[in-house]
Amino acid sequence: MNFLPIFLNIREQSCLVVGGGTTATRKTELLLRAHAKIIVVAPQLSPKLTQWTKEGRITHRADTFAPTDLQHCRLVIAATNNQTVNEQVSILAQAQDTPVNVVDQPQLCSFIMPSIIDRSPVQIAVSTGGASPVLARLLRAHLESMIPAAYGKLADFVASFRDKVKEQFSFNERRRFWESVLQGPISEMLLAGHTQEATNALNTFLDKKSASVQTVGEVYLVGGGPGDPDLLTFRALRLMQQADVVLYDRLVSQEVLALVRLEAERIYVGKAPTNHVVPQGEINQLLIDLAKKGKRVLRLKGGDPFLFGRGGEEIETLMEKGIPFQVVPGITAAIATSAYAGIPLTHREHAQSCIFVTGHLKDDSMDLNWDSLAHPNQTVVIYMGLRGLPVICRELIKHGMPTDKPAALVQKATTSDQRVLIGTLNTLPGIVEKADINLSSIIIIGDVVSLHEKLAWFNS
């Protein structure tokens, strides 16, 4: 270990920054976040440093560095473009045992500045010992995506109960108690913004003088997005990583499913138009049964669970049975498909509204409001309409939509297998019939489809 990782308290301590440019500004901002008293020595200041000086947040000495600037300093940062000055600051500071950092010159530093994930009071520092600051920043960005912003609130919450817990439990009991809290539903209540509910629940457990948290689990109703795992939300990824069991649909991509915790049990409950592996009623009951066993249950759906995903039915059942749950929206297939196909759903010159419908066939027909769908200056997005495409096009033409109205079918949007088939109401059914298309597709009908050739960006 080339450097000892430490966290230094510089609140209300005098800290010196030598330099007034962009780099010095970044370092000064970091010291301000740590509530230091900052003196900046530089002939000239950046606009932001000038503003902070006028606001009284920092003190400025408009001159070049002098050895006397080091008097009574708790910490020093040299951020000039003058190598001689940087070396002088380093030598003098180290001679009087004052921690010094010379930006991007680890050989002149007695300490280095890590990349920081700030969830105060939770802080995580990432460093490569000066070998590759860019790599440290990339690692920080990766961790940022996995650590919720509310973790600081969680730490404050735990701190507010520490004394009370310490009074009631032995050391080993306290450890088990906090592990249960931080990995269970109370923690999730707080992270979801339900502070009072979390407080009430923790007080209840403490009143029972028990180091075990309630046995009932929780259900996470999560939108898995259109297929590309990069389009998942931070919260979705976090809950996927802590689930004990996952119930997943047919439209959840393998790349998204691979991000679920490896130890989690996987149960396929997908539906095809003529093959429901597990009926919806059984899915609802399975969610209840697993949660009552104390499981953290991930209900993972393609797209968004509240747009043709039957998410409302599932949480209605959970509410009736008193099962805790969270809902995490996902990027719905229609939005992702249009964006990745270069087909905007609305456009000032082509469409001022958009309507979403399902294209399920029943007895080779559909019960849709065709007159409203055939309205001009509107985009129609059809989910699950592949088998019924000929009926859809025929009925729209019958109800007044022009035969040459642009139409598109997009398969496996946002993935490397994305395909975009372009035609009109008159020609698209034939184009699709000749192509090898599966059921993972969205149909878009409207003048906006004509923009595809100009705006298509993903395949190129």
Steps between C-alpha positions, in 0.01 A plus 500: 500500500670819378265736684305467823131579435378743766219754539627831635287743700575851368179670613584861594870423440723733292584346164717655230442476124781630280367584155194672358409309187250227411678223691539718809128577477408130506720436803367805681143386441587164657648670806190719529284186512714389796434837674865612504625857539670559167772744397572518128832649393518599132554817298171441318188295569252308289149651482365250754784563748440872456132451579578295812740771617230766463256277691751461783525124459876513439787742565719615214856629508574648157868413470739216426571234760721590797632265775307698761173385336559161662471630854225334704376297202336164563523392137648632173411449135725625221317541168710735288646454153846600631709194582749700710223639719339157541832346606565784745157460662555124532847524655409770751171337605658159554785661694249620760291177485200668336306264267549619142351400166644614169239437235590222254853464643486216753879507546460843665205399721483388860132422438293452186142596421275201422188490288214538747150357521324735741191374677573695815551381763586197288811563292692269270841590360653332195868538420760346271787659694541759226564233236181570303258769618277424199464138612412618850227722355363211293488279809326778689240534224435126519451515877282810469253297295472236773479714814171688550513869581284428805772295672605811689148528637518132595822559694344793686196286576716224650698756702179634655422153643850390604471592867160337536617180332818497709292509819295196401741262326842349560777556246425185295125563520553856376691374199223255408234762563659761273573242229130412499396864486745605230419203278126491557175688445576781747799603296294487181226714660756769572669482160156530339437821696264358765693633800213500749396145413861384542523677836176346623607152387838522671345629822261205493786251476687672780192499723483124452866481612571262213808490282305349213306698245156407371484174306282631217704595197441757230416507129691716253294569187774609261490613140787333316489744209505415130798263502824697525625464862658846481147643501412362844448748782741511796224383736406211274859375496533531878184299568596241240826450685336426836204283399464144632273385220402648163182446299577617148306545176570388145596850388779539758827477307767253602744789544268662756427171673875440537520800734275334759687371806663169406364321807140603430253230403361560150138420411377553143142626484496636146199517274467451126172573318395135502709368788478635856757293689365625833153664509486850646308387807771248582768766455320726747474218754864402450610856582298486822624154603866582441478831686330332798800267519719806554634509146601814314308438179595669175214519249695589187310614193608616158445869435290670768276297735217754483469516122331181379701313763215416743699660779189665638329164546799359684543784749124508557525141622808578711322791666200283584729251675712761676823406320764779486602590146686751289436602140793600279396641160694395192552654160197374313544321169318767301727782615818299453393360164419839353824653630724221371320476167527873435122539500384776740155429639406867476628766263386855444446444127368144507327399823366690800381197696581137555285205603603157632283192439531122514454295186383172650287296265186334635317276255701665219361843589574796729269714704671839454368851445609515138356846438716652775807311379452627145509862616746713297814661647537218748747215558363156582725259689384140515625249752466127435365561153712273280240226448225754450691732265289423190181565699639824643600638160174392335282659769696826508465535123131409527451778755658772289878480546682535162643181353838670461520600869858421612529202734788318664562182696804497729634172635723464810547874540813633678687171452765397247227297326274799440319498165284777354255415223348801322193505280148634484166374625462336161846339477621432856308172554663351191846626597467347846365172365815453289731583794591274790340700780432376853256642752745751658385784281322835503292650218505876438253660261499866401673769295791503749614168352611694191777654714669164558736517204622845604515446878606135530816499709525172689579258216754740354 
